[in-house]
Amino acid sequence: MTTHFLYWLIFIVVISMMLAIDLWYTDHSKTKMGLKHALIWSAIWIGVALLYNISIYFKFSDGHIKAMEFLAAYLMEKSLSVDNLFVFIMIFTVMGIEDRDQPHILKWGILGAIFFRIIFILTGVALIEKFDFVIYIFGAILLFTAYKMAFMEEKKIEPEKNLFVKFVSKIFPVKTNNVHKFFVKENGKLYITNLF
């Protein structure tokens, strides 16, 4: 077994364990996570990443280069996760998701983000390699989204008037009246909710 393969295996195992711990804690926490708890958990995860980075530095013959590459990729991903945070806050606000439901929704949102990010990164890279100008389209979309988020007017949230909910309700029956589950059954009929 090569050192590279072993490190990839350790990486996958550690990431899977961290994700399982984080998702279990998020789903079983009965109170809203305060700033202190969030900072402690952030420090733990950043510490694990830095320890792994240090081990790369000392384990490989070109460890200083690999460690810098890992650190650069980690910092890039960390900055992208801040972008995700704003997206989740915007979704929670627009869809009227209450504080008590946010950790549960966030758990599924994180898993969805991991899955879709892999697809979008691979698709985006393939498009950029084939068509250079696509990067300007991606940039324009990001700038437009940032503008909308920064200057979005405060207004009463009415999920049933949301364009996405209207579109989905043409395909599936939807319940928008403060339901705290992804699916509800009423009179033998299955509905998806605004949480879904």
VENRAVEN-V601254 format. One record per residue. RES is the residue in one letter. SS is DSSP state (2 for helix, 1 for strand, 0 for the rest). OMEGA is omega in degrees with one decimal (none if undefined). D_CENTER is the distance of its C-alpha to the mean C-alpha in whole Angstrom. Layout:
BEGIN
[[RES & SS & OMEGA & D_CENTER] [RES & SS & OMEGA & D_CENTER]]
END
This chain:
BEGIN
[[M & 0 & -177.8 & 33] [T & 0 & 179.3 & 32] [T & 2 & 179.4 & 31] [H & 2 & -179.7 & 28] [F & 2 & 179.8 & 27] [L & 2 & 179.7 & 27] [Y & 2 & 176.0 & 25] [W & 2 & 178.9 & 22] [L & 2 & 177.6 & 23] [I & 2 & -179.3 & 23] [F & 2 & -178.7 & 19] [I & 2 & 179.8 & 18] [V & 2 & -178.4 & 20] [V & 2 & 179.3 & 19] [I & 2 & 179.6 & 15] [S & 2 & 178.5 & 15] [M & 2 & -179.9 & 17] [M & 2 & 179.8 & 15] [L & 2 & 179.3 & 12] [A & 2 & 178.8 & 15] [I & 2 & -177.3 & 16] [D & 2 & -179.0 & 13] [L & 2 & 178.1 & 12] [W & 2 & -179.1 & 16] [Y & 2 & -179.3 & 16] [T & 2 & -176.2 & 14] [D & 2 & -176.6 & 15] [H & 2 & 178.0 & 19] [S & 0 & -175.9 & 19] [K & 0 & -178.5 & 21] [T & 0 & 177.2 & 21] [K & 0 & -178.1 & 19] [M & 0 & 178.9 & 17] [G & 0 & -177.9 & 19] [L & 2 & -178.4 & 19] [K & 2 & 179.6 & 21] [H & 2 & -179.7 & 19] [A & 2 & 179.1 & 16] [L & 2 & 178.4 & 18] [I & 2 & -180.0 & 19] [W & 2 & 177.4 & 16] [S & 2 & 179.5 & 15] [A & 2 & 178.3 & 18] [I & 2 & -176.8 & 18] [W & 2 & 177.0 & 15] [I & 2 & 178.2 & 17] [G & 2 & 178.2 & 20] [V & 2 & 179.7 & 19] [A & 2 & -179.0 & 18] [L & 2 & 175.5 & 21] [L & 2 & 177.0 & 23] [Y & 2 & 179.0 & 22] [N & 2 & 178.6 & 23] [I & 2 & 179.4 & 26] [S & 2 & 176.3 & 27] [I & 2 & -177.9 & 26] [Y & 2 & -175.3 & 29] [F & 2 & -173.4 & 32] [K & 2 & -174.1 & 31] [F & 0 & 179.2 & 32] [S & 0 & 175.3 & 35] [D & 0 & -174.2 & 32] [G & 2 & -178.3 & 30] [H & 2 & 178.8 & 30] [I & 2 & -179.2 & 29] [K & 2 & 179.0 & 26] [A & 2 & 178.2 & 25] [M & 2 & 177.7 & 25] [E & 2 & 178.6 & 23] [F & 2 & -178.6 & 20] [L & 2 & 178.9 & 20] [A & 2 & 179.3 & 20] [A & 2 & 179.9 & 17] [Y & 2 & -180.0 & 15] [L & 2 & 176.8 & 16] [M & 2 & -179.4 & 14] [E & 2 & 178.8 & 11] [K & 2 & 179.1 & 11] [S & 2 & 177.0 & 12] [L & 2 & -180.0 & 9] [S & 2 & 175.1 & 7] [V & 2 & 175.9 & 9] [D & 2 & 178.0 & 9] [N & 2 & -179.4 & 5] [L & 2 & 178.9 & 7] [F & 2 & 178.7 & 10] [V & 2 & 179.8 & 9] [F & 2 & 178.7 & 8] [I & 2 & 179.7 & 11] [M & 2 & 179.1 & 13] [I & 2 & 179.5 & 12] [F & 2 & -178.5 & 13] [T & 2 & -177.3 & 16] [V & 2 & -177.0 & 17] [M & 2 & 177.5 & 17] [G & 0 & -179.7 & 19] [I & 0 & -177.8 & 16] [E & 0 & -177.0 & 18] [D & 2 & -175.2 & 17] [R & 2 & -178.3 & 18] [D & 2 & -173.0 & 16] [Q & 2 & 179.0 & 13] [P & 2 & -179.8 & 12] [H & 2 & 179.4 & 13] [I & 2 & -179.3 & 11] [L & 2 & 178.5 & 8] [K & 2 & 179.9 & 9] [W & 2 & 177.2 & 9] [G & 2 & 178.8 & 6] [I & 2 & 178.3 & 4] [L & 2 & 176.7 & 7] [G & 2 & 179.6 & 7] [A & 2 & 178.1 & 4] [I & 2 & -178.3 & 6] [F & 2 & -175.8 & 9] [F & 2 & 178.1 & 9] [R & 2 & 177.8 & 9] [I & 2 & -180.0 & 12] [I & 2 & -176.0 & 14] [F & 2 & 178.1 & 13] [I & 2 & 179.9 & 14] [L & 2 & 178.6 & 17] [T & 2 & -179.7 & 18] [G & 2 & 179.1 & 18] [V & 2 & 179.2 & 20] [A & 2 & 179.4 & 22] [L & 2 & -179.0 & 23] [I & 2 & 178.0 & 23] [E & 2 & -177.6 & 25] [K & 2 & -177.5 & 27] [F & 0 & -177.3 & 27] [D & 0 & -174.0 & 27] [F & 0 & -178.1 & 27] [V & 2 & -178.9 & 24] [I & 2 & 177.9 & 22] [Y & 2 & 176.3 & 24] [I & 2 & 177.4 & 22] [F & 2 & 179.2 & 19] [G & 2 & 179.4 & 20] [A & 2 & 178.0 & 21] [I & 2 & 179.1 & 18] [L & 2 & 179.4 & 16] [L & 2 & 178.5 & 19] [F & 2 & 179.4 & 20] [T & 2 & 179.1 & 17] [A & 2 & 178.8 & 17] [Y & 2 & -179.8 & 21] [K & 2 & -179.1 & 20] [M & 2 & -175.6 & 17] [A & 2 & -172.8 & 20] [F & 2 & 178.3 & 23] [M & 0 & -178.5 & 22] [E & 0 & 174.6 & 25] [E & 0 & 177.0 & 24] [K & 0 & -179.7 & 26] [K & 0 & -178.3 & 26] [I & 0 & 176.2 & 23] [E & 0 & -175.3 & 24] [P & 2 & -177.7 & 22] [E & 2 & 178.4 & 25] [K & 2 & 179.0 & 25] [N & 0 & -176.8 & 22] [L & 2 & -179.2 & 22] [F & 2 & 179.2 & 20] [V & 2 & 177.7 & 21] [K & 2 & -179.6 & 24] [F & 2 & -177.9 & 24] [V & 2 & -177.6 & 22] [S & 2 & 174.5 & 25] [K & 0 & -178.6 & 27] [I & 0 & -178.3 & 26] [F & 0 & 172.2 & 25] [P & 0 & -174.1 & 27] [V & 1 & 172.3 & 24] [K & 1 & -178.8 & 25] [T & 0 & -173.5 & 23] [N & 0 & 172.2 & 26] [N & 0 & 178.0 & 24] [V & 0 & -173.4 & 23] [H & 0 & 177.7 & 21] [K & 0 & 177.5 & 20] [F & 0 & -178.8 & 18] [F & 1 & 172.8 & 22] [V & 1 & 179.0 & 25] [K & 1 & 177.6 & 29] [E & 1 & -180.0 & 32] [N & 0 & 177.8 & 35] [G & 0 & -178.0 & 34] [K & 1 & -179.4 & 31] [L & 1 & 178.7 & 28] [Y & 1 & 165.9 & 25] [I & 1 & -176.4 & 22] [T & 1 & 177.0 & 20] [N & 0 & 173.8 & 18] [L & 0 & 177.9 & 16] [F & 0 & none & 15]]
END
